[in-house]
Structures are given as structure tokens and as C-alpha cells.
């Protein structure tokens, strides 16, 4: 997910020569990983598409991305407050929604999801409303579902094959200082929008609250601190892990939970360059709060994706001088880990059908969608 706006660029759809991004060498002889084996040359990502803009559309600010079963890309544009639906070749099929408060309109487009036969589910956090569009070729507005806001607000809502689930965040009072807020609660939601029982409690990272003397209670979540990261697999299991250790559990919708991967890892120290980068856009009292609360070591992982082979994609921390994101692909059945790298400006979002999709920016600073083919040498 990109969190800042960029200038427009004249770049449209670019198809790149195949680019090998995996490391060289065989099985790793590095740190002790218990009964897991690290391999660094059997999987590779090869970039084959980047989409920024054309005469038909441009991205204002990409906030979320999903992909249909046949490879159409569904992109939530925060600035334009609409959804772009793109063909596998990157050309525009349709634009769904616009700014507003009526049916099919958005004010704070938080997430987009292709589910239930490739219907498109979009959640507006400000309106607490889930909007559903029919699958292509229709893409017509199907229905809307409003989620009541009481003690907690739904910050995201996802559609599974037989139910809806939502992540609810309690309202925080603006207090000065650094504290850990109450856990987020993943809860069942009826098809009419009524929240039900709690499925999973997910602790949050520490946060800094801006001094009331400096404008009033603005929350800044601290980078590189422990938090619960979650992801769904295609079958609807909710995977989660606390980022202080590489231990991932799967939560079935019947309420059962199991640890599917637990890998011993060495903590990576926080370097001065890391701290400087994290504090570069903060000033005043807030900067002092954040600086004093930053940990001495980085988390074991920072992002989690689950592909359609039930492999776990976790983003591992790197040294400040490394211009790449390092991803480990964990296969819980074979206890093997494949390592791939992507450029530091790329954030992977979806992995399915032998393809990885992410968001990035062009050389001109414009937001873009990027796609990689996953190749195996084995």
C-alpha cells in the first residue's frame, strides 16, 4: 500500500525484459533455522508488467490492490475515491464509484477485494459501508451493507465464501505519551451488517499520541515495533503472527487454531541509519516521543501474504544499506524456505496463480501496479 500522493507521469503500460531477482547459491549455511532449510536459487521473480497511466486513466494514490481469478487487477485509488479494473495486459476495463455519500460512492476507500466468484467488495471506513459490485462483464452495483459504529469501528471488512468478517478498532482517547492500545478484534459480521462474536483478538503496536499543545491527539503508530499481522488464504483461513518472532498461526472459521510455521531467527539490530530514516518526517515533541520508544532490534517480519499453494510469504528485515526487500517463502509441508528479493520501492500485495502483484512508483514518482512471474528451477 502506498501512503503518499505522487505527480502524474506520461508512462502508460511497460512490458519489461525478464529480470532475475533471486539470490545466487544453493542451501544457506547461515544462522540456525531449526528443522527448516533455506534455499536461495530455486525460485525467482521475473517482472513482466508495470502499469502507471494511459489516456484512459491515471492513479492518484493506490491504497489497496487485489486480483480476480483470471488475472484482472482491481485497484483502490484513495485520491480519486474510485476503483480501477484493469485487464491482465494493464488496459482499463472500467472505473467503479466516485466521491460522494450515495450508493456506489466513496469517501474513505480503505480496501478492495475480489471474492465470491470475482464480485468486487470495497469498504469505505468513513461511511462504515461495504459496497459490492457484480463480477465482470457487468460490474454493476449489486448492494451495500452498513456496519453499525458503537464502541468500536470496523476499519476493514472482508468477504469469505460463507460469511463476512471485520477488523474492529476501539476508539482511543487522545492522551499524551506512548502507550499500547487495546487489541483489534476480528469479528463475524452478518450479511446484513450486524457484528457478531469475536473470532480473533489481534494486539496492536505501540503508538505515540501527539501533545495536546501541538494540535490535539494525532496518533502515529511506531515503526518496527511488535504488532499482529494478518492475512487470508484462498480457503478463508485467517493467518496471523506477532512480528517479534517468526511464528505464524492459522485460525479456522470454526474457531480452531494451529501453529503452521515457527522458525528461529536472529534479531537484526536497529542501526542509526534506520532510526534517522524513521524520524525524518517527524518534528517537535512527537519526534522525541517516537525516538525514545523505538526498539533496539527490528521485528522478525513486517508483512504476511498467503498464496494459493498455502505458502507463507513473509517480508524479512534488511540492513539499512540494502536497497532490496527480502521475502521468505515458507512451505510448512516441506519445511523449506525460498528467498527472493524485490526492489525496495516495491510492496507485494497479492500472490496467486504463479504470479506476484505489487505497488510501486515510476522514475517520475507516479504510483504504479507491478507484476512478477514466479519461476522455479526445480
Wavefront OBJ file of the C-alpha trace (Angstrom):
o trace
v 0.000 0.000 0.000
v 1.277 3.459 -0.886
v 0.579 6.216 1.605
v 1.501 9.390 -0.225
v 0.476 11.125 -3.414
v 2.696 11.474 -6.486
v 2.772 13.679 -9.575
v 1.327 12.326 -12.790
v 3.610 10.769 -15.372
v 3.376 10.106 -19.094
v 4.223 6.434 -18.534
v 1.479 4.017 -19.540
v 1.952 0.248 -19.764
v 5.528 -1.007 -19.978
v 6.495 -4.624 -20.589
v 9.986 -5.375 -19.318
v 12.550 -7.974 -20.282
v 12.745 -10.819 -17.804
v 14.717 -9.778 -14.734
v 16.161 -12.304 -12.301
v 15.671 -11.108 -8.744
v 16.549 -14.154 -6.643
v 19.915 -14.570 -4.991
v 22.603 -16.997 -6.140
v 23.755 -20.126 -4.387
v 22.102 -23.240 -3.021
v 21.076 -24.094 0.515
v 22.095 -21.459 3.045
v 24.835 -22.136 5.588
v 23.821 -19.102 7.625
v 22.075 -18.930 11.027
v 20.431 -21.941 12.650
v 16.826 -22.236 11.413
v 15.942 -25.348 13.386
v 14.381 -28.013 11.143
v 13.827 -25.516 8.308
v 16.092 -25.348 5.230
v 16.780 -22.043 3.460
v 17.178 -22.177 -0.328
v 18.210 -19.134 -2.369
v 18.231 -20.161 -6.025
v 15.187 -22.333 -6.746
v 12.566 -19.577 -7.076
v 12.890 -16.304 -8.979
v 10.606 -13.364 -9.674
v 10.653 -12.055 -13.226
v 8.987 -8.708 -13.876
v 6.700 -8.704 -16.911
v 4.342 -5.732 -16.461
v 4.183 -2.271 -14.934
v 1.084 -0.085 -15.224
v 1.014 3.595 -14.340
v -1.340 5.593 -16.546
v -2.720 5.881 -20.052
v -5.018 8.227 -21.966
v -7.918 6.425 -20.252
v -6.833 6.700 -16.605
v -4.169 7.562 -14.070
v -3.657 6.620 -10.437
v -3.912 9.349 -7.836
v -2.836 7.260 -4.836
v -3.019 3.477 -4.783
v -4.286 2.330 -1.393
v -5.150 -1.326 -2.000
v -4.923 -3.954 -4.720
v -6.496 -7.342 -5.420
v -6.643 -9.692 -8.395
v -9.509 -11.747 -9.817
v -9.218 -15.454 -10.615
v -8.447 -14.696 -14.271
v -5.796 -12.063 -13.570
v -7.758 -8.803 -13.756
v -6.293 -6.203 -11.393
v -8.651 -4.297 -9.081
v -7.085 -1.098 -7.724
v -8.440 1.168 -4.977
v -7.498 4.814 -5.649
v -7.589 6.823 -2.407
v -7.325 10.245 -4.052
v -9.829 9.646 -6.858
v -12.119 7.703 -4.493
v -12.823 5.071 -7.108
v -11.768 1.597 -8.229
v -9.932 0.894 -11.470
v -10.477 -2.552 -13.007
v -7.661 -3.496 -15.391
v -7.274 -6.342 -17.862
v -4.255 -8.663 -17.480
v -2.459 -6.556 -20.118
v -2.933 -3.417 -17.988
v -5.613 -1.683 -20.075
v -8.671 -0.230 -18.359
v -11.932 -2.180 -18.305
v -13.972 0.187 -16.142
v -13.868 2.693 -13.270
v -16.235 1.970 -10.379
v -17.526 4.589 -7.967
v -16.715 8.235 -7.339
v -16.523 10.677 -4.456
v -19.760 11.097 -2.547
v -22.022 9.607 0.093
v -24.618 7.867 -2.068
v -24.767 4.231 -3.179
v -21.630 3.260 -5.092
v -19.792 6.376 -3.902
v -16.852 6.620 -1.505
v -15.292 8.998 0.998
v -12.518 6.887 2.555
v -11.880 3.865 0.352
v -9.964 1.593 2.723
v -9.837 -1.772 0.930
v -10.851 -3.647 -2.208
v -11.293 -7.403 -2.596
v -12.219 -9.821 -5.394
v -14.255 -12.632 -3.789
v -17.244 -14.938 -4.202
v -16.963 -15.559 -7.913
v -14.950 -12.381 -8.548
v -17.514 -9.934 -7.205
v -15.738 -6.768 -6.057
v -16.059 -5.796 -2.391
v -14.978 -2.276 -1.416
v -15.002 -0.924 2.130
v -15.431 2.768 2.994
v -14.172 3.270 6.562
v -15.665 6.752 6.955
v -19.141 5.605 5.949
v -18.688 2.176 7.630
v -20.114 0.739 4.448
v -19.297 -2.284 2.314
v -20.140 -1.850 -1.385
v -20.472 -4.869 -3.662
v -20.148 -4.767 -7.458
v -21.148 -7.685 -9.685
v -18.403 -9.659 -11.487
v -17.317 -8.698 -14.994
v -18.592 -8.136 -17.550
v -21.479 -6.471 -15.676
v -19.567 -4.689 -12.853
v -22.873 -3.099 -11.845
v -23.590 -2.000 -8.292
v -25.085 -5.017 -6.538
v -25.701 -3.967 -2.932
v -24.363 -2.023 0.042
v -24.021 -3.136 3.668
v -23.642 -0.632 6.522
v -21.740 -1.727 9.653
v -23.019 -0.065 12.866
v -20.473 2.054 14.760
v -20.812 1.688 18.516
v -17.922 1.208 20.947
v -15.662 0.093 18.082
v -15.385 0.960 14.402
v -14.793 -1.526 11.587
v -11.576 -0.456 9.880
v -11.803 -3.284 7.335
v -14.400 -5.811 6.196
v -13.661 -8.932 4.143
v -15.945 -11.367 2.335
v -15.318 -15.105 2.706
v -17.185 -17.893 0.932
v -19.886 -18.151 3.586
v -19.591 -15.087 5.801
v -18.235 -11.611 6.355
v -15.562 -10.758 8.927
v -14.422 -7.358 10.096
v -11.499 -5.843 11.990
v -12.802 -3.567 14.735
v -10.702 -0.909 16.460
v -11.785 0.678 19.721
v -11.890 4.455 19.912
v -8.849 5.862 21.755
v -8.916 8.915 23.985
v -6.222 11.464 22.994
v -3.608 11.183 25.731
v -0.081 12.479 25.586
v 2.712 9.916 25.558
v 3.380 6.419 24.260
v 1.047 3.528 25.006
v -0.183 0.254 23.615
v -3.844 0.464 22.541
v -6.434 -2.239 23.042
v -6.229 -5.195 20.630
v -8.094 -5.107 17.352
v -10.918 -7.637 17.259
v -11.719 -9.680 14.163
v -15.457 -10.396 14.435
v -18.126 -12.180 12.482
v -20.497 -9.893 10.564
v -23.892 -10.952 9.250
v -24.722 -10.403 5.586
v -26.956 -7.530 6.740
v -24.039 -5.878 8.594
v -24.622 -6.830 12.238
v -21.367 -7.575 14.144
v -21.253 -10.893 15.973
v -18.844 -12.842 18.168
v -15.099 -12.260 18.227
v -13.062 -14.601 16.053
v -9.570 -13.337 16.957
v -8.024 -10.680 19.193
v -5.039 -9.033 17.489
v -2.743 -6.907 19.708
v -1.563 -3.659 18.131
v 1.828 -1.996 18.084
v 2.672 0.790 20.482
v 1.633 4.246 19.391
v 2.663 7.809 20.105
v -0.009 10.436 20.711
v 0.847 13.993 19.790
v 0.950 16.556 22.584
v -2.392 18.312 23.007
v -0.476 21.601 22.934
v 0.627 20.887 19.363
v -2.717 20.389 17.687
v -4.536 17.700 19.536
v -4.199 13.978 19.886
v -2.945 12.856 16.477
v -1.930 9.179 16.561
v 1.316 7.974 14.999
v 1.981 4.235 15.052
v 5.566 3.469 15.884
v 7.586 1.738 13.156
v 9.464 -1.522 13.781
v 7.571 -2.334 16.988
v 5.707 -5.571 17.640
v 2.236 -5.920 16.170
v -0.148 -8.574 14.885
v -0.027 -9.064 11.107
v -2.899 -10.957 9.467
v -3.636 -12.457 6.045
v -6.314 -14.606 4.423
v -5.688 -17.668 2.303
v -7.982 -18.526 -0.649
v -9.813 -21.091 1.508
v -10.747 -18.417 4.057
v -8.408 -19.264 6.944
v -7.151 -16.249 8.867
v -3.371 -16.383 9.346
v -1.720 -14.232 11.982
v 1.545 -13.690 13.795
v 3.102 -11.304 16.308
v 6.060 -9.779 14.499
v 8.586 -10.112 17.336
v 9.118 -13.746 16.253
v 8.582 -15.706 13.057
v 5.694 -17.804 14.355
v 2.569 -17.954 12.182
v -0.775 -19.470 13.208
v -3.859 -20.260 11.135
v -7.300 -19.595 12.576
v -10.146 -21.611 11.059
v -13.588 -20.090 10.932
v -14.869 -22.862 13.212
v -12.739 -21.341 15.979
v -9.798 -23.763 15.986
v -6.228 -22.506 15.667
v -2.880 -24.157 14.915
v 0.725 -23.045 14.549
v 1.653 -23.656 10.899
v 5.192 -22.260 10.920
v 7.707 -21.448 13.646
v 11.210 -20.504 12.510
v 14.002 -19.441 14.906
v 15.589 -16.192 13.746
v 18.398 -13.943 14.914
v 17.311 -10.375 15.802
v 18.655 -7.687 13.470
v 19.937 -4.615 15.351
v 18.386 -1.232 14.643
v 21.039 0.938 13.029
v 21.483 4.700 13.183
v 20.530 4.986 9.501
v 17.257 3.158 10.242
v 16.395 5.496 13.097
v 17.236 8.597 11.062
v 15.005 7.421 8.215
v 12.048 6.736 10.512
v 12.331 10.103 12.212
v 12.977 12.183 9.093
v 9.356 13.366 8.627
v 8.583 13.961 12.331
v 9.236 17.108 14.328
v 8.752 18.625 17.750
v 7.529 16.715 20.786
v 6.226 13.884 18.635
v 9.734 13.217 17.304
v 11.108 12.955 20.838
v 8.317 10.522 21.793
v 8.903 8.281 18.806
v 12.710 8.365 19.172
v 12.537 7.315 22.825
v 10.154 4.418 22.065
v 11.904 2.870 19.056
v 13.173 -0.671 19.783
v 16.815 -1.721 19.675
v 16.144 -4.532 17.199
v 13.948 -4.963 14.142
v 10.940 -7.317 14.076
v 11.313 -10.834 12.676
v 8.947 -9.949 9.829
v 6.849 -6.981 8.736
v 4.356 -8.292 6.148
v 2.476 -11.559 5.584
v 0.837 -12.946 2.444
v -0.589 -16.427 1.795
v -0.615 -17.761 -1.774
v -2.930 -20.337 -3.357
v -0.449 -23.132 -2.513
v -0.734 -22.230 1.188
v 2.841 -20.983 1.228
v 3.542 -18.112 3.614
v 5.256 -15.053 2.153
v 6.891 -13.009 4.921
v 8.910 -9.850 4.427
v 12.111 -10.040 6.447
v 14.053 -7.016 7.733
v 17.245 -5.957 5.975
v 20.144 -3.698 6.791
v 19.619 -0.010 6.083
v 22.204 -0.103 3.294
v 20.448 -2.896 1.352
v 18.255 -1.459 -1.481
v 16.027 -4.551 -1.651
v 13.068 -6.039 0.163
v 13.861 -9.609 1.264
v 10.975 -12.076 1.214
v 10.998 -15.589 2.646
v 8.515 -18.078 1.155
v 7.740 -20.677 3.805
v 6.396 -24.104 2.825
v 5.075 -25.642 6.083
v 4.750 -29.104 4.498
v 8.354 -29.482 3.329
v 9.877 -27.162 5.970
v 11.712 -25.282 3.227
v 12.227 -21.538 2.868
v 12.860 -19.926 -0.501
v 14.321 -16.431 -0.535
v 13.556 -13.839 -3.210
v 14.252 -10.126 -3.374
v 12.381 -7.233 -4.926
v 13.407 -3.577 -5.256
v 12.885 -1.533 -2.112
v 10.272 0.642 -3.840
v 8.001 -2.375 -4.493
v 5.392 -3.554 -1.961
v 3.988 -7.001 -2.747
v 0.224 -7.280 -2.188
v -1.132 -10.481 -3.801
v 0.364 -13.849 -4.815
v -1.726 -16.299 -6.836
v -1.620 -18.481 -9.939
v 2.174 -18.376 -10.110
v 2.200 -14.569 -10.157
v 3.049 -11.866 -7.610
v 1.440 -8.413 -7.779
v 2.511 -5.264 -6.005
v 2.543 -1.494 -5.960
v 5.465 0.785 -6.762
v 6.249 4.144 -8.339
v 7.743 5.171 -11.659
v 11.007 7.082 -12.123
v 8.849 10.224 -12.284
v 7.283 9.400 -8.906
v 3.855 8.297 -10.184
v 2.121 5.351 -8.454
v 2.020 2.125 -10.438
v 0.999 -1.530 -10.289
v 3.721 -4.087 -10.987
v 3.505 -7.817 -11.771
v 6.078 -10.601 -11.482
v 6.009 -14.162 -12.785
v 7.242 -16.758 -10.282
v 9.715 -19.129 -11.941
v 11.035 -22.323 -10.415
v 14.306 -24.021 -11.324
v 13.333 -27.247 -9.606
l 1 2 3 4 5 6 7 8 9 10 11 12 13 14 15 16 17 18 19 20 21 22 23 24 25 26 27 28 29 30 31 32 33 34 35 36 37 38 39 40 41 42 43 44 45 46 47 48 49 50 51 52 53 54 55 56 57 58 59 60 61 62 63 64 65 66 67 68 69 70 71 72 73 74 75 76 77 78 79 80 81 82 83 84 85 86 87 88 89 90 91 92 93 94 95 96 97 98 99 100 101 102 103 104 105 106 107 108 109 110 111 112 113 114 115 116 117 118 119 120 121 122 123 124 125 126 127 128 129 130 131 132 133 134 135 136 137 138 139 140 141 142 143 144 145 146 147 148 149 150 151 152 153 154 155 156 157 158 159 160 161 162 163 164 165 166 167 168 169 170 171 172 173 174 175 176 177 178 179 180 181 182 183 184 185 186 187 188 189 190 191 192 193 194 195 196 197 198 199 200 201 202 203 204 205 206 207 208 209 210 211 212 213 214 215 216 217 218 219 220 221 222 223 224 225 226 227 228 229 230 231 232 233 234 235 236 237 238 239 240 241 242 243 244 245 246 247 248 249 250 251 252 253 254 255 256 257 258 259 260 261 262 263 264 265 266 267 268 269 270 271 272 273 274 275 276 277 278 279 280 281 282 283 284 285 286 287 288 289 290 291 292 293 294 295 296 297 298 299 300 301 302 303 304 305 306 307 308 309 310 311 312 313 314 315 316 317 318 319 320 321 322 323 324 325 326 327 328 329 330 331 332 333 334 335 336 337 338 339 340 341 342 343 344 345 346 347 348 349 350 351 352 353 354 355 356 357 358 359 360 361 362 363 364 365 366 367 368 369 370 371 372 373 374 375 376 377 378
